[in-house]
Amino acid sequence: MSTAKIAITLEKETLREVDHWVKQGRFPSRSRAIQMALAEMTARHKHKRLLQELAKLDPKEEQDLAEEFFAGEIPWPEY
């Protein structure tokens, strides 16, 4: 994975907490702790967006479209 160096500003208490995690061995460095936190936040955001988009779908309409495409080759399970 390609990385880029940036500068950030954190509240002192947050930085103390991150340093504590590094000292405990939970993370190898401050950078890695912040990278993992941002990766987790990004993944949650993507999952939330997926759920929002899925909520827009009408299961009956989707099933009808699928059955039209497959012309009833196999029955679809109930939702």
PDB file of N, CA, C and O in Angstrom:
ATOM      1  N   MET A   1       0.849  -1.175   0.000  1.00  0.00           N
ATOM      2  CA  MET A   1       0.000   0.000   0.000  1.00  0.00           C
ATOM      3  C   MET A   1       0.890   1.232   0.000  1.00  0.00           C
ATOM      4  O   MET A   1       1.824   1.331   0.796  1.00  0.00           O
ATOM      5  N   SER A   2       0.608   2.145  -0.869  1.00  0.00           N
ATOM      6  CA  SER A   2       1.332   3.407  -0.948  1.00  0.00           C
ATOM      7  C   SER A   2       0.854   4.332   0.170  1.00  0.00           C
ATOM      8  O   SER A   2      -0.339   4.393   0.463  1.00  0.00           O
ATOM      9  N   THR A   3       1.779   5.043   0.783  1.00  0.00           N
ATOM     10  CA  THR A   3       1.406   5.946   1.869  1.00  0.00           C
ATOM     11  C   THR A   3       1.896   7.351   1.576  1.00  0.00           C
ATOM     12  O   THR A   3       2.797   7.555   0.763  1.00  0.00           O
ATOM     13  N   ALA A   4       1.290   8.314   2.250  1.00  0.00           N
ATOM     14  CA  ALA A   4       1.690   9.718   2.143  1.00  0.00           C
ATOM     15  C   ALA A   4       1.832  10.268   3.554  1.00  0.00           C
ATOM     16  O   ALA A   4       1.061   9.916   4.447  1.00  0.00           O
ATOM     17  N   LYS A   5       2.796  11.110   3.741  1.00  0.00           N
ATOM     18  CA  LYS A   5       3.021  11.701   5.058  1.00  0.00           C
ATOM     19  C   LYS A   5       2.194  12.972   5.170  1.00  0.00           C
ATOM     20  O   LYS A   5       2.187  13.805   4.264  1.00  0.00           O
ATOM     21  N   ILE A   6       1.487  13.113   6.307  1.00  0.00           N
ATOM     22  CA  ILE A   6       0.674  14.298   6.556  1.00  0.00           C
ATOM     23  C   ILE A   6       0.931  14.780   7.979  1.00  0.00           C
ATOM     24  O   ILE A   6       1.523  14.066   8.788  1.00  0.00           O
ATOM     25  N   ALA A   7       0.492  15.965   8.269  1.00  0.00           N
ATOM     26  CA  ALA A   7       0.541  16.484   9.639  1.00  0.00           C
ATOM     27  C   ALA A   7      -0.892  16.673  10.112  1.00  0.00           C
ATOM     28  O   ALA A   7      -1.739  17.168   9.367  1.00  0.00           O
ATOM     29  N   ILE A   8      -1.163  16.277  11.353  1.00  0.00           N
ATOM     30  CA  ILE A   8      -2.503  16.445  11.910  1.00  0.00           C
ATOM     31  C   ILE A   8      -2.400  17.093  13.285  1.00  0.00           C
ATOM     32  O   ILE A   8      -1.345  17.088  13.920  1.00  0.00           O
ATOM     33  N   THR A   9      -3.509  17.641  13.721  1.00  0.00           N
ATOM     34  CA  THR A   9      -3.596  18.229  15.051  1.00  0.00           C
ATOM     35  C   THR A   9      -4.593  17.411  15.860  1.00  0.00           C
ATOM     36  O   THR A   9      -5.716  17.167  15.418  1.00  0.00           O
ATOM     37  N   LEU A  10      -4.168  16.988  17.058  1.00  0.00           N
ATOM     38  CA  LEU A  10      -5.030  16.210  17.945  1.00  0.00           C
ATOM     39  C   LEU A  10      -5.122  16.896  19.296  1.00  0.00           C
ATOM     40  O   LEU A  10      -4.218  17.624  19.704  1.00  0.00           O
ATOM     41  N   GLU A  11      -6.227  16.652  19.980  1.00  0.00           N
ATOM     42  CA  GLU A  11      -6.326  17.110  21.359  1.00  0.00           C
ATOM     43  C   GLU A  11      -5.289  16.349  22.180  1.00  0.00           C
ATOM     44  O   GLU A  11      -4.990  15.189  21.895  1.00  0.00           O
ATOM     45  N   LYS A  12      -4.750  17.004  23.193  1.00  0.00           N
ATOM     46  CA  LYS A  12      -3.694  16.390  24.001  1.00  0.00           C
ATOM     47  C   LYS A  12      -4.144  15.077  24.627  1.00  0.00           C
ATOM     48  O   LYS A  12      -3.376  14.115  24.665  1.00  0.00           O
ATOM     49  N   GLU A  13      -5.367  15.026  25.112  1.00  0.00           N
ATOM     50  CA  GLU A  13      -5.864  13.803  25.743  1.00  0.00           C
ATOM     51  C   GLU A  13      -5.943  12.660  24.732  1.00  0.00           C
ATOM     52  O   GLU A  13      -5.627  11.517  25.061  1.00  0.00           O
ATOM     53  N   THR A  14      -6.357  12.962  23.519  1.00  0.00           N
ATOM     54  CA  THR A  14      -6.413  11.936  22.475  1.00  0.00           C
ATOM     55  C   THR A  14      -5.020  11.409  22.182  1.00  0.00           C
ATOM     56  O   THR A  14      -4.825  10.201  22.049  1.00  0.00           O
ATOM     57  N   LEU A  15      -4.056  12.305  22.080  1.00  0.00           N
ATOM     58  CA  LEU A  15      -2.679  11.890  21.814  1.00  0.00           C
ATOM     59  C   LEU A  15      -2.133  11.045  22.966  1.00  0.00           C
ATOM     60  O   LEU A  15      -1.420  10.069  22.733  1.00  0.00           O
ATOM     61  N   ARG A  16      -2.459  11.410  24.194  1.00  0.00           N
ATOM     62  CA  ARG A  16      -2.020  10.611  25.349  1.00  0.00           C
ATOM     63  C   ARG A  16      -2.598   9.194  25.267  1.00  0.00           C
ATOM     64  O   ARG A  16      -1.915   8.213  25.559  1.00  0.00           O
ATOM     65  N   GLU A  17      -3.850   9.112  24.869  1.00  0.00           N
ATOM     66  CA  GLU A  17      -4.496   7.794  24.734  1.00  0.00           C
ATOM     67  C   GLU A  17      -3.805   6.965  23.652  1.00  0.00           C
ATOM     68  O   GLU A  17      -3.532   5.783  23.857  1.00  0.00           O
ATOM     69  N   VAL A  18      -3.526   7.575  22.512  1.00  0.00           N
ATOM     70  CA  VAL A  18      -2.834   6.871  21.424  1.00  0.00           C
ATOM     71  C   VAL A  18      -1.453   6.424  21.895  1.00  0.00           C
ATOM     72  O   VAL A  18      -1.054   5.286  21.648  1.00  0.00           O
ATOM     73  N   ASP A  19      -0.731   7.297  22.560  1.00  0.00           N
ATOM     74  CA  ASP A  19       0.594   6.942  23.080  1.00  0.00           C
ATOM     75  C   ASP A  19       0.504   5.785  24.073  1.00  0.00           C
ATOM     76  O   ASP A  19       1.379   4.919  24.105  1.00  0.00           O
ATOM     77  N   HIS A  20      -0.547   5.771  24.878  1.00  0.00           N
ATOM     78  CA  HIS A  20      -0.753   4.682  25.838  1.00  0.00           C
ATOM     79  C   HIS A  20      -0.951   3.356  25.096  1.00  0.00           C
ATOM     80  O   HIS A  20      -0.400   2.330  25.493  1.00  0.00           O
ATOM     81  N   TRP A  21      -1.731   3.384  24.030  1.00  0.00           N
ATOM     82  CA  TRP A  21      -1.948   2.169  23.238  1.00  0.00           C
ATOM     83  C   TRP A  21      -0.639   1.664  22.640  1.00  0.00           C
ATOM     84  O   TRP A  21      -0.374   0.462  22.620  1.00  0.00           O
ATOM     85  N   VAL A  22       0.174   2.600  22.156  1.00  0.00           N
ATOM     86  CA  VAL A  22       1.467   2.220  21.576  1.00  0.00           C
ATOM     87  C   VAL A  22       2.354   1.616  22.667  1.00  0.00           C
ATOM     88  O   VAL A  22       3.002   0.593  22.446  1.00  0.00           O
ATOM     89  N   LYS A  23       2.382   2.241  23.829  1.00  0.00           N
ATOM     90  CA  LYS A  23       3.196   1.743  24.944  1.00  0.00           C
ATOM     91  C   LYS A  23       2.740   0.348  25.374  1.00  0.00           C
ATOM     92  O   LYS A  23       3.568  -0.490  25.730  1.00  0.00           O
ATOM     93  N   GLN A  24       1.434   0.095  25.345  1.00  0.00           N
ATOM     94  CA  GLN A  24       0.884  -1.220  25.697  1.00  0.00           C
ATOM     95  C   GLN A  24       1.184  -2.268  24.628  1.00  0.00           C
ATOM     96  O   GLN A  24       1.047  -3.466  24.877  1.00  0.00           O
ATOM     97  N   GLY A  25       1.588  -1.829  23.455  1.00  0.00           N
ATOM     98  CA  GLY A  25       1.858  -2.756  22.364  1.00  0.00           C
ATOM     99  C   GLY A  25       0.651  -3.052  21.498  1.00  0.00           C
ATOM    100  O   GLY A  25       0.697  -3.941  20.648  1.00  0.00           O
ATOM    101  N   ARG A  26      -0.425  -2.317  21.706  1.00  0.00           N
ATOM    102  CA  ARG A  26      -1.621  -2.540  20.880  1.00  0.00           C
ATOM    103  C   ARG A  26      -1.385  -2.104  19.441  1.00  0.00           C
ATOM    104  O   ARG A  26      -1.987  -2.644  18.514  1.00  0.00           O
ATOM    105  N   PHE A  27      -0.497  -1.117  19.261  1.00  0.00           N
ATOM    106  CA  PHE A  27      -0.124  -0.625  17.937  1.00  0.00           C
ATOM    107  C   PHE A  27       1.383  -0.415  17.918  1.00  0.00           C
ATOM    108  O   PHE A  27       1.973  -0.079  18.944  1.00  0.00           O
ATOM    109  N   PRO A  28       2.013  -0.608  16.759  1.00  0.00           N
ATOM    110  CA  PRO A  28       3.463  -0.414  16.695  1.00  0.00           C
ATOM    111  C   PRO A  28       3.885   1.056  16.716  1.00  0.00           C
ATOM    112  O   PRO A  28       5.020   1.378  17.069  1.00  0.00           O
ATOM    113  N   SER A  29       2.967   1.940  16.338  1.00  0.00           N
ATOM    114  CA  SER A  29       3.314   3.362  16.280  1.00  0.00           C
ATOM    115  C   SER A  29       2.045   4.211  16.299  1.00  0.00           C
ATOM    116  O   SER A  29       0.936   3.709  16.119  1.00  0.00           O
ATOM    117  N   ARG A  30       2.237   5.498  16.521  1.00  0.00           N
ATOM    118  CA  ARG A  30       1.105   6.438  16.443  1.00  0.00           C
ATOM    119  C   ARG A  30       0.485   6.381  15.052  1.00  0.00           C
ATOM    120  O   ARG A  30      -0.734   6.322  14.891  1.00  0.00           O
ATOM    121  N   SER A  31       1.359   6.400  14.058  1.00  0.00           N
ATOM    122  CA  SER A  31       0.868   6.403  12.671  1.00  0.00           C
ATOM    123  C   SER A  31      -0.025   5.203  12.395  1.00  0.00           C
ATOM    124  O   SER A  31      -1.092   5.331  11.795  1.00  0.00           O
ATOM    125  N   ARG A  32       0.427   4.033  12.842  1.00  0.00           N
ATOM    126  CA  ARG A  32      -0.355   2.819  12.574  1.00  0.00           C
ATOM    127  C   ARG A  32      -1.689   2.861  13.312  1.00  0.00           C
ATOM    128  O   ARG A  32      -2.704   2.418  12.774  1.00  0.00           O
ATOM    129  N   ALA A  33      -1.703   3.381  14.527  1.00  0.00           N
ATOM    130  CA  ALA A  33      -2.954   3.495  15.285  1.00  0.00           C
ATOM    131  C   ALA A  33      -3.945   4.389  14.546  1.00  0.00           C
ATOM    132  O   ALA A  33      -5.124   4.057  14.429  1.00  0.00           O
ATOM    133  N   ILE A  34      -3.466   5.507  14.057  1.00  0.00           N
ATOM    134  CA  ILE A  34      -4.341   6.447  13.349  1.00  0.00           C
ATOM    135  C   ILE A  34      -4.773   5.872  12.004  1.00  0.00           C
ATOM    136  O   ILE A  34      -5.924   6.041  11.601  1.00  0.00           O
ATOM    137  N   GLN A  35      -3.854   5.188  11.300  1.00  0.00           N
ATOM    138  CA  GLN A  35      -4.211   4.544  10.029  1.00  0.00           C
ATOM    139  C   GLN A  35      -5.338   3.538  10.237  1.00  0.00           C
ATOM    140  O   GLN A  35      -6.310   3.517   9.482  1.00  0.00           O
ATOM    141  N   MET A  36      -5.200   2.707  11.266  1.00  0.00           N
ATOM    142  CA  MET A  36      -6.214   1.677  11.514  1.00  0.00           C
ATOM    143  C   MET A  36      -7.544   2.297  11.921  1.00  0.00           C
ATOM    144  O   MET A  36      -8.602   1.812  11.518  1.00  0.00           O
ATOM    145  N   ALA A  37      -7.501   3.363  12.713  1.00  0.00           N
ATOM    146  CA  ALA A  37      -8.745   4.033  13.117  1.00  0.00           C
ATOM    147  C   ALA A  37      -9.461   4.612  11.901  1.00  0.00           C
ATOM    148  O   ALA A  37     -10.678   4.483  11.770  1.00  0.00           O
ATOM    149  N   LEU A  38      -8.707   5.246  11.020  1.00  0.00           N
ATOM    150  CA  LEU A  38      -9.321   5.823   9.818  1.00  0.00           C
ATOM    151  C   LEU A  38      -9.823   4.739   8.877  1.00  0.00           C
ATOM    152  O   LEU A  38     -10.873   4.902   8.256  1.00  0.00           O
ATOM    153  N   ALA A  39      -9.094   3.638   8.760  1.00  0.00           N
ATOM    154  CA  ALA A  39      -9.539   2.532   7.906  1.00  0.00           C
ATOM    155  C   ALA A  39     -10.851   1.948   8.428  1.00  0.00           C
ATOM    156  O   ALA A  39     -11.758   1.648   7.652  1.00  0.00           O
ATOM    157  N   GLU A  40     -10.945   1.788   9.753  1.00  0.00           N
ATOM    158  CA  GLU A  40     -12.179   1.263  10.353  1.00  0.00           C
ATOM    159  C   GLU A  40     -13.338   2.228  10.136  1.00  0.00           C
ATOM    160  O   GLU A  40     -14.449   1.808   9.811  1.00  0.00           O
ATOM    161  N   MET A  41     -13.082   3.505  10.314  1.00  0.00           N
ATOM    162  CA  MET A  41     -14.122   4.514  10.116  1.00  0.00           C
ATOM    163  C   MET A  41     -14.592   4.529   8.656  1.00  0.00           C
ATOM    164  O   MET A  41     -15.787   4.642   8.383  1.00  0.00           O
ATOM    165  N   THR A  42     -13.652   4.416   7.734  1.00  0.00           N
ATOM    166  CA  THR A  42     -13.985   4.390   6.312  1.00  0.00           C
ATOM    167  C   THR A  42     -14.824   3.157   5.974  1.00  0.00           C
ATOM    168  O   THR A  42     -15.806   3.255   5.238  1.00  0.00           O
ATOM    169  N   ALA A  43     -14.439   2.006   6.508  1.00  0.00           N
ATOM    170  CA  ALA A  43     -15.191   0.770   6.251  1.00  0.00           C
ATOM    171  C   ALA A  43     -16.613   0.877   6.790  1.00  0.00           C
ATOM    172  O   ALA A  43     -17.564   0.463   6.126  1.00  0.00           O
ATOM    173  N   ARG A  44     -16.762   1.437   8.004  1.00  0.00           N
ATOM    174  CA  ARG A  44     -18.100   1.607   8.569  1.00  0.00           C
ATOM    175  C   ARG A  44     -18.949   2.531   7.709  1.00  0.00           C
ATOM    176  O   ARG A  44     -20.137   2.287   7.502  1.00  0.00           O
ATOM    177  N   HIS A  45     -18.327   3.594   7.210  1.00  0.00           N
ATOM    178  CA  HIS A  45     -19.059   4.545   6.369  1.00  0.00           C
ATOM    179  C   HIS A  45     -19.527   3.860   5.082  1.00  0.00           C
ATOM    180  O   HIS A  45     -20.670   4.043   4.662  1.00  0.00           O
ATOM    181  N   LYS A  46     -18.652   3.075   4.461  1.00  0.00           N
ATOM    182  CA  LYS A  46     -19.025   2.365   3.233  1.00  0.00           C
ATOM    183  C   LYS A  46     -20.160   1.383   3.503  1.00  0.00           C
ATOM    184  O   LYS A  46     -21.091   1.267   2.706  1.00  0.00           O
ATOM    185  N   HIS A  47     -20.080   0.672   4.636  1.00  0.00           N
ATOM    186  CA  HIS A  47     -21.125  -0.292   4.991  1.00  0.00           C
ATOM    187  C   HIS A  47     -22.451   0.432   5.208  1.00  0.00           C
ATOM    188  O   HIS A  47     -23.501  -0.037   4.769  1.00  0.00           O
ATOM    189  N   LYS A  48     -22.396   1.567   5.883  1.00  0.00           N
ATOM    190  CA  LYS A  48     -23.610   2.350   6.132  1.00  0.00           C
ATOM    191  C   LYS A  48     -24.221   2.811   4.813  1.00  0.00           C
ATOM    192  O   LYS A  48     -25.438   2.750   4.640  1.00  0.00           O
ATOM    193  N   ARG A  49     -23.384   3.272   3.880  1.00  0.00           N
ATOM    194  CA  ARG A  49     -23.889   3.710   2.578  1.00  0.00           C
ATOM    195  C   ARG A  49     -24.525   2.549   1.829  1.00  0.00           C
ATOM    196  O   ARG A  49     -25.563   2.714   1.189  1.00  0.00           O
ATOM    197  N   LEU A  50     -23.901   1.367   1.906  1.00  0.00           N
ATOM    198  CA  LEU A  50     -24.464   0.190   1.249  1.00  0.00           C
ATOM    199  C   LEU A  50     -25.840  -0.126   1.823  1.00  0.00           C
ATOM    200  O   LEU A  50     -26.780  -0.391   1.074  1.00  0.00           O
ATOM    201  N   LEU A  51     -25.962  -0.099   3.150  1.00  0.00           N
ATOM    202  CA  LEU A  51     -27.254  -0.370   3.776  1.00  0.00           C
ATOM    203  C   LEU A  51     -28.303   0.659   3.370  1.00  0.00           C
ATOM    204  O   LEU A  51     -29.466   0.313   3.164  1.00  0.00           O
ATOM    205  N   GLN A  52     -27.898   1.917   3.254  1.00  0.00           N
ATOM    206  CA  GLN A  52     -28.836   2.961   2.825  1.00  0.00           C
ATOM    207  C   GLN A  52     -29.324   2.692   1.403  1.00  0.00           C
ATOM    208  O   GLN A  52     -30.509   2.853   1.108  1.00  0.00           O
ATOM    209  N   GLU A  53     -28.416   2.286   0.531  1.00  0.00           N
ATOM    210  CA  GLU A  53     -28.807   2.001  -0.851  1.00  0.00           C
ATOM    211  C   GLU A  53     -29.678   0.748  -0.922  1.00  0.00           C
ATOM    212  O   GLU A  53     -30.644   0.710  -1.684  1.00  0.00           O
ATOM    213  N   LEU A  54     -29.346  -0.269  -0.138  1.00  0.00           N
ATOM    214  CA  LEU A  54     -30.161  -1.484  -0.126  1.00  0.00           C
ATOM    215  C   LEU A  54     -31.567  -1.211   0.385  1.00  0.00           C
ATOM    216  O   LEU A  54     -32.524  -1.839  -0.067  1.00  0.00           O
ATOM    217  N   ALA A  55     -31.698  -0.291   1.314  1.00  0.00           N
ATOM    218  CA  ALA A  55     -33.014   0.047   1.863  1.00  0.00           C
ATOM    219  C   ALA A  55     -33.919   0.670   0.803  1.00  0.00           C
ATOM    220  O   ALA A  55     -35.142   0.652   0.943  1.00  0.00           O
ATOM    221  N   LYS A  56     -33.335   1.213  -0.239  1.00  0.00           N
ATOM    222  CA  LYS A  56     -34.120   1.834  -1.310  1.00  0.00           C
ATOM    223  C   LYS A  56     -34.737   0.793  -2.245  1.00  0.00           C
ATOM    224  O   LYS A  56     -35.669   1.096  -2.990  1.00  0.00           O
ATOM    225  N   LEU A  57     -34.212  -0.434  -2.203  1.00  0.00           N
ATOM    226  CA  LEU A  57     -34.698  -1.469  -3.106  1.00  0.00           C
ATOM    227  C   LEU A  57     -36.018  -2.046  -2.618  1.00  0.00           C
ATOM    228  O   LEU A  57     -36.267  -2.156  -1.417  1.00  0.00           O
ATOM    229  N   ASP A  58     -36.848  -2.408  -3.574  1.00  0.00           N
ATOM    230  CA  ASP A  58     -38.114  -3.075  -3.282  1.00  0.00           C
ATOM    231  C   ASP A  58     -37.901  -4.571  -3.535  1.00  0.00           C
ATOM    232  O   ASP A  58     -37.719  -4.976  -4.684  1.00  0.00           O
ATOM    233  N   PRO A  59     -37.920  -5.401  -2.480  1.00  0.00           N
ATOM    234  CA  PRO A  59     -37.653  -6.830  -2.666  1.00  0.00           C
ATOM    235  C   PRO A  59     -38.562  -7.491  -3.700  1.00  0.00           C
ATOM    236  O   PRO A  59     -38.107  -8.332  -4.476  1.00  0.00           O
ATOM    237  N   LYS A  60     -39.834  -7.121  -3.717  1.00  0.00           N
ATOM    238  CA  LYS A  60     -40.775  -7.721  -4.677  1.00  0.00           C
ATOM    239  C   LYS A  60     -40.384  -7.357  -6.107  1.00  0.00           C
ATOM    240  O   LYS A  60     -40.378  -8.209  -6.996  1.00  0.00           O
ATOM    241  N   GLU A  61     -40.060  -6.094  -6.317  1.00  0.00           N
ATOM    242  CA  GLU A  61     -39.654  -5.651  -7.651  1.00  0.00           C
ATOM    243  C   GLU A  61     -38.360  -6.345  -8.080  1.00  0.00           C
ATOM    244  O   GLU A  61     -38.234  -6.766  -9.230  1.00  0.00           O
ATOM    245  N   GLU A  62     -37.406  -6.466  -7.167  1.00  0.00           N
ATOM    246  CA  GLU A  62     -36.143  -7.130  -7.487  1.00  0.00           C
ATOM    247  C   GLU A  62     -36.371  -8.603  -7.816  1.00  0.00           C
ATOM    248  O   GLU A  62     -35.761  -9.140  -8.741  1.00  0.00           O
ATOM    249  N   GLN A  63     -37.242  -9.249  -7.062  1.00  0.00           N
ATOM    250  CA  GLN A  63     -37.538 -10.651  -7.321  1.00  0.00           C
ATOM    251  C   GLN A  63     -38.223 -10.806  -8.678  1.00  0.00           C
ATOM    252  O   GLN A  63     -37.897 -11.723  -9.432  1.00  0.00           O
ATOM    253  N   ASP A  64     -39.166  -9.920  -8.995  1.00  0.00           N
ATOM    254  CA  ASP A  64     -39.848  -9.975 -10.291  1.00  0.00           C
ATOM    255  C   ASP A  64     -38.859  -9.808 -11.439  1.00  0.00           C
ATOM    256  O   ASP A  64     -38.933 -10.525 -12.437  1.00  0.00           O
ATOM    257  N   LEU A  65     -37.932  -8.861 -11.297  1.00  0.00           N
ATOM    258  CA  LEU A  65     -36.921  -8.654 -12.338  1.00  0.00           C
ATOM    259  C   LEU A  65     -36.028  -9.883 -12.494  1.00  0.00           C
ATOM    260  O   LEU A  65     -35.705 -10.284 -13.613  1.00  0.00           O
ATOM    261  N   ALA A  66     -35.635 -10.473 -11.380  1.00  0.00           N
ATOM    262  CA  ALA A  66     -34.779 -11.654 -11.435  1.00  0.00           C
ATOM    263  C   ALA A  66     -35.515 -12.828 -12.070  1.00  0.00           C
ATOM    264  O   ALA A  66     -34.941 -13.558 -12.878  1.00  0.00           O
ATOM    265  N   GLU A  67     -36.774 -13.011 -11.711  1.00  0.00           N
ATOM    266  CA  GLU A  67     -37.543 -14.112 -12.281  1.00  0.00           C
ATOM    267  C   GLU A  67     -37.770 -13.908 -13.773  1.00  0.00           C
ATOM    268  O   GLU A  67     -37.772 -14.866 -14.546  1.00  0.00           O
ATOM    269  N   GLU A  68     -37.959 -12.668 -14.167  1.00  0.00           N
ATOM    270  CA  GLU A  68     -38.108 -12.367 -15.593  1.00  0.00           C
ATOM    271  C   GLU A  68     -36.830 -12.727 -16.336  1.00  0.00           C
ATOM    272  O   GLU A  68     -36.880 -13.281 -17.434  1.00  0.00           O
ATOM    273  N   PHE A  69     -35.690 -12.416 -15.742  1.00  0.00           N
ATOM    274  CA  PHE A  69     -34.402 -12.702 -16.378  1.00  0.00           C
ATOM    275  C   PHE A  69     -34.159 -14.205 -16.469  1.00  0.00           C
ATOM    276  O   PHE A  69     -33.747 -14.706 -17.515  1.00  0.00           O
ATOM    277  N   PHE A  70     -34.414 -14.926 -15.377  1.00  0.00           N
ATOM    278  CA  PHE A  70     -34.141 -16.358 -15.354  1.00  0.00           C
ATOM    279  C   PHE A  70     -35.296 -17.188 -15.891  1.00  0.00           C
ATOM    280  O   PHE A  70     -35.168 -18.405 -16.031  1.00  0.00           O
ATOM    281  N   ALA A  71     -36.403 -16.562 -16.190  1.00  0.00           N
ATOM    282  CA  ALA A  71     -37.572 -17.237 -16.760  1.00  0.00           C
ATOM    283  C   ALA A  71     -37.995 -18.448 -15.936  1.00  0.00           C
ATOM    284  O   ALA A  71     -38.401 -19.472 -16.483  1.00  0.00           O
ATOM    285  N   GLY A  72     -37.896 -18.321 -14.622  1.00  0.00           N
ATOM    286  CA  GLY A  72     -38.395 -19.361 -13.734  1.00  0.00           C
ATOM    287  C   GLY A  72     -37.604 -20.647 -13.719  1.00  0.00           C
ATOM    288  O   GLY A  72     -38.163 -21.700 -13.413  1.00  0.00           O
ATOM    289  N   GLU A  73     -36.304 -20.601 -14.045  1.00  0.00           N
ATOM    290  CA  GLU A  73     -35.501 -21.822 -14.034  1.00  0.00           C
ATOM    291  C   GLU A  73     -35.487 -22.480 -12.654  1.00  0.00           C
ATOM    292  O   GLU A  73     -35.623 -23.699 -12.546  1.00  0.00           O
ATOM    293  N   ILE A  74     -35.325 -21.685 -11.612  1.00  0.00           N
ATOM    294  CA  ILE A  74     -35.341 -22.208 -10.248  1.00  0.00           C
ATOM    295  C   ILE A  74     -36.181 -21.276  -9.380  1.00  0.00           C
ATOM    296  O   ILE A  74     -36.196 -20.066  -9.605  1.00  0.00           O
ATOM    297  N   PRO A  75     -36.875 -21.825  -8.400  1.00  0.00           N
ATOM    298  CA  PRO A  75     -37.677 -20.947  -7.530  1.00  0.00           C
ATOM    299  C   PRO A  75     -36.778 -20.145  -6.586  1.00  0.00           C
ATOM    300  O   PRO A  75     -35.735 -20.630  -6.146  1.00  0.00           O
ATOM    301  N   TRP A  76     -37.191 -18.926  -6.286  1.00  0.00           N
ATOM    302  CA  TRP A  76     -36.438 -18.063  -5.373  1.00  0.00           C
ATOM    303  C   TRP A  76     -36.891 -18.304  -3.947  1.00  0.00           C
ATOM    304  O   TRP A  76     -38.083 -18.494  -3.703  1.00  0.00           O
ATOM    305  N   PRO A  77     -35.964 -18.301  -3.002  1.00  0.00           N
ATOM    306  CA  PRO A  77     -36.362 -18.480  -1.599  1.00  0.00           C
ATOM    307  C   PRO A  77     -37.098 -17.253  -1.084  1.00  0.00           C
ATOM    308  O   PRO A  77     -36.940 -16.153  -1.614  1.00  0.00           O
ATOM    309  N   GLU A  78     -37.902 -17.450  -0.049  1.00  0.00           N
ATOM    310  CA  GLU A  78     -38.609 -16.333   0.578  1.00  0.00           C
ATOM    311  C   GLU A  78     -37.608 -15.450   1.292  1.00  0.00           C
ATOM    312  O   GLU A  78     -36.590 -15.937   1.785  1.00  0.00           O
ATOM    313  N   TYR A  79     -37.885 -14.159   1.352  1.00  0.00           N
ATOM    314  CA  TYR A  79     -37.031 -13.224   2.091  1.00  0.00           C
ATOM    315  C   TYR A  79     -37.259 -13.373   3.560  1.00  0.00           C
ATOM    316  O   TYR A  79     -36.634 -12.673   4.357  1.00  0.00           O
TER     317      TYR A  79
END
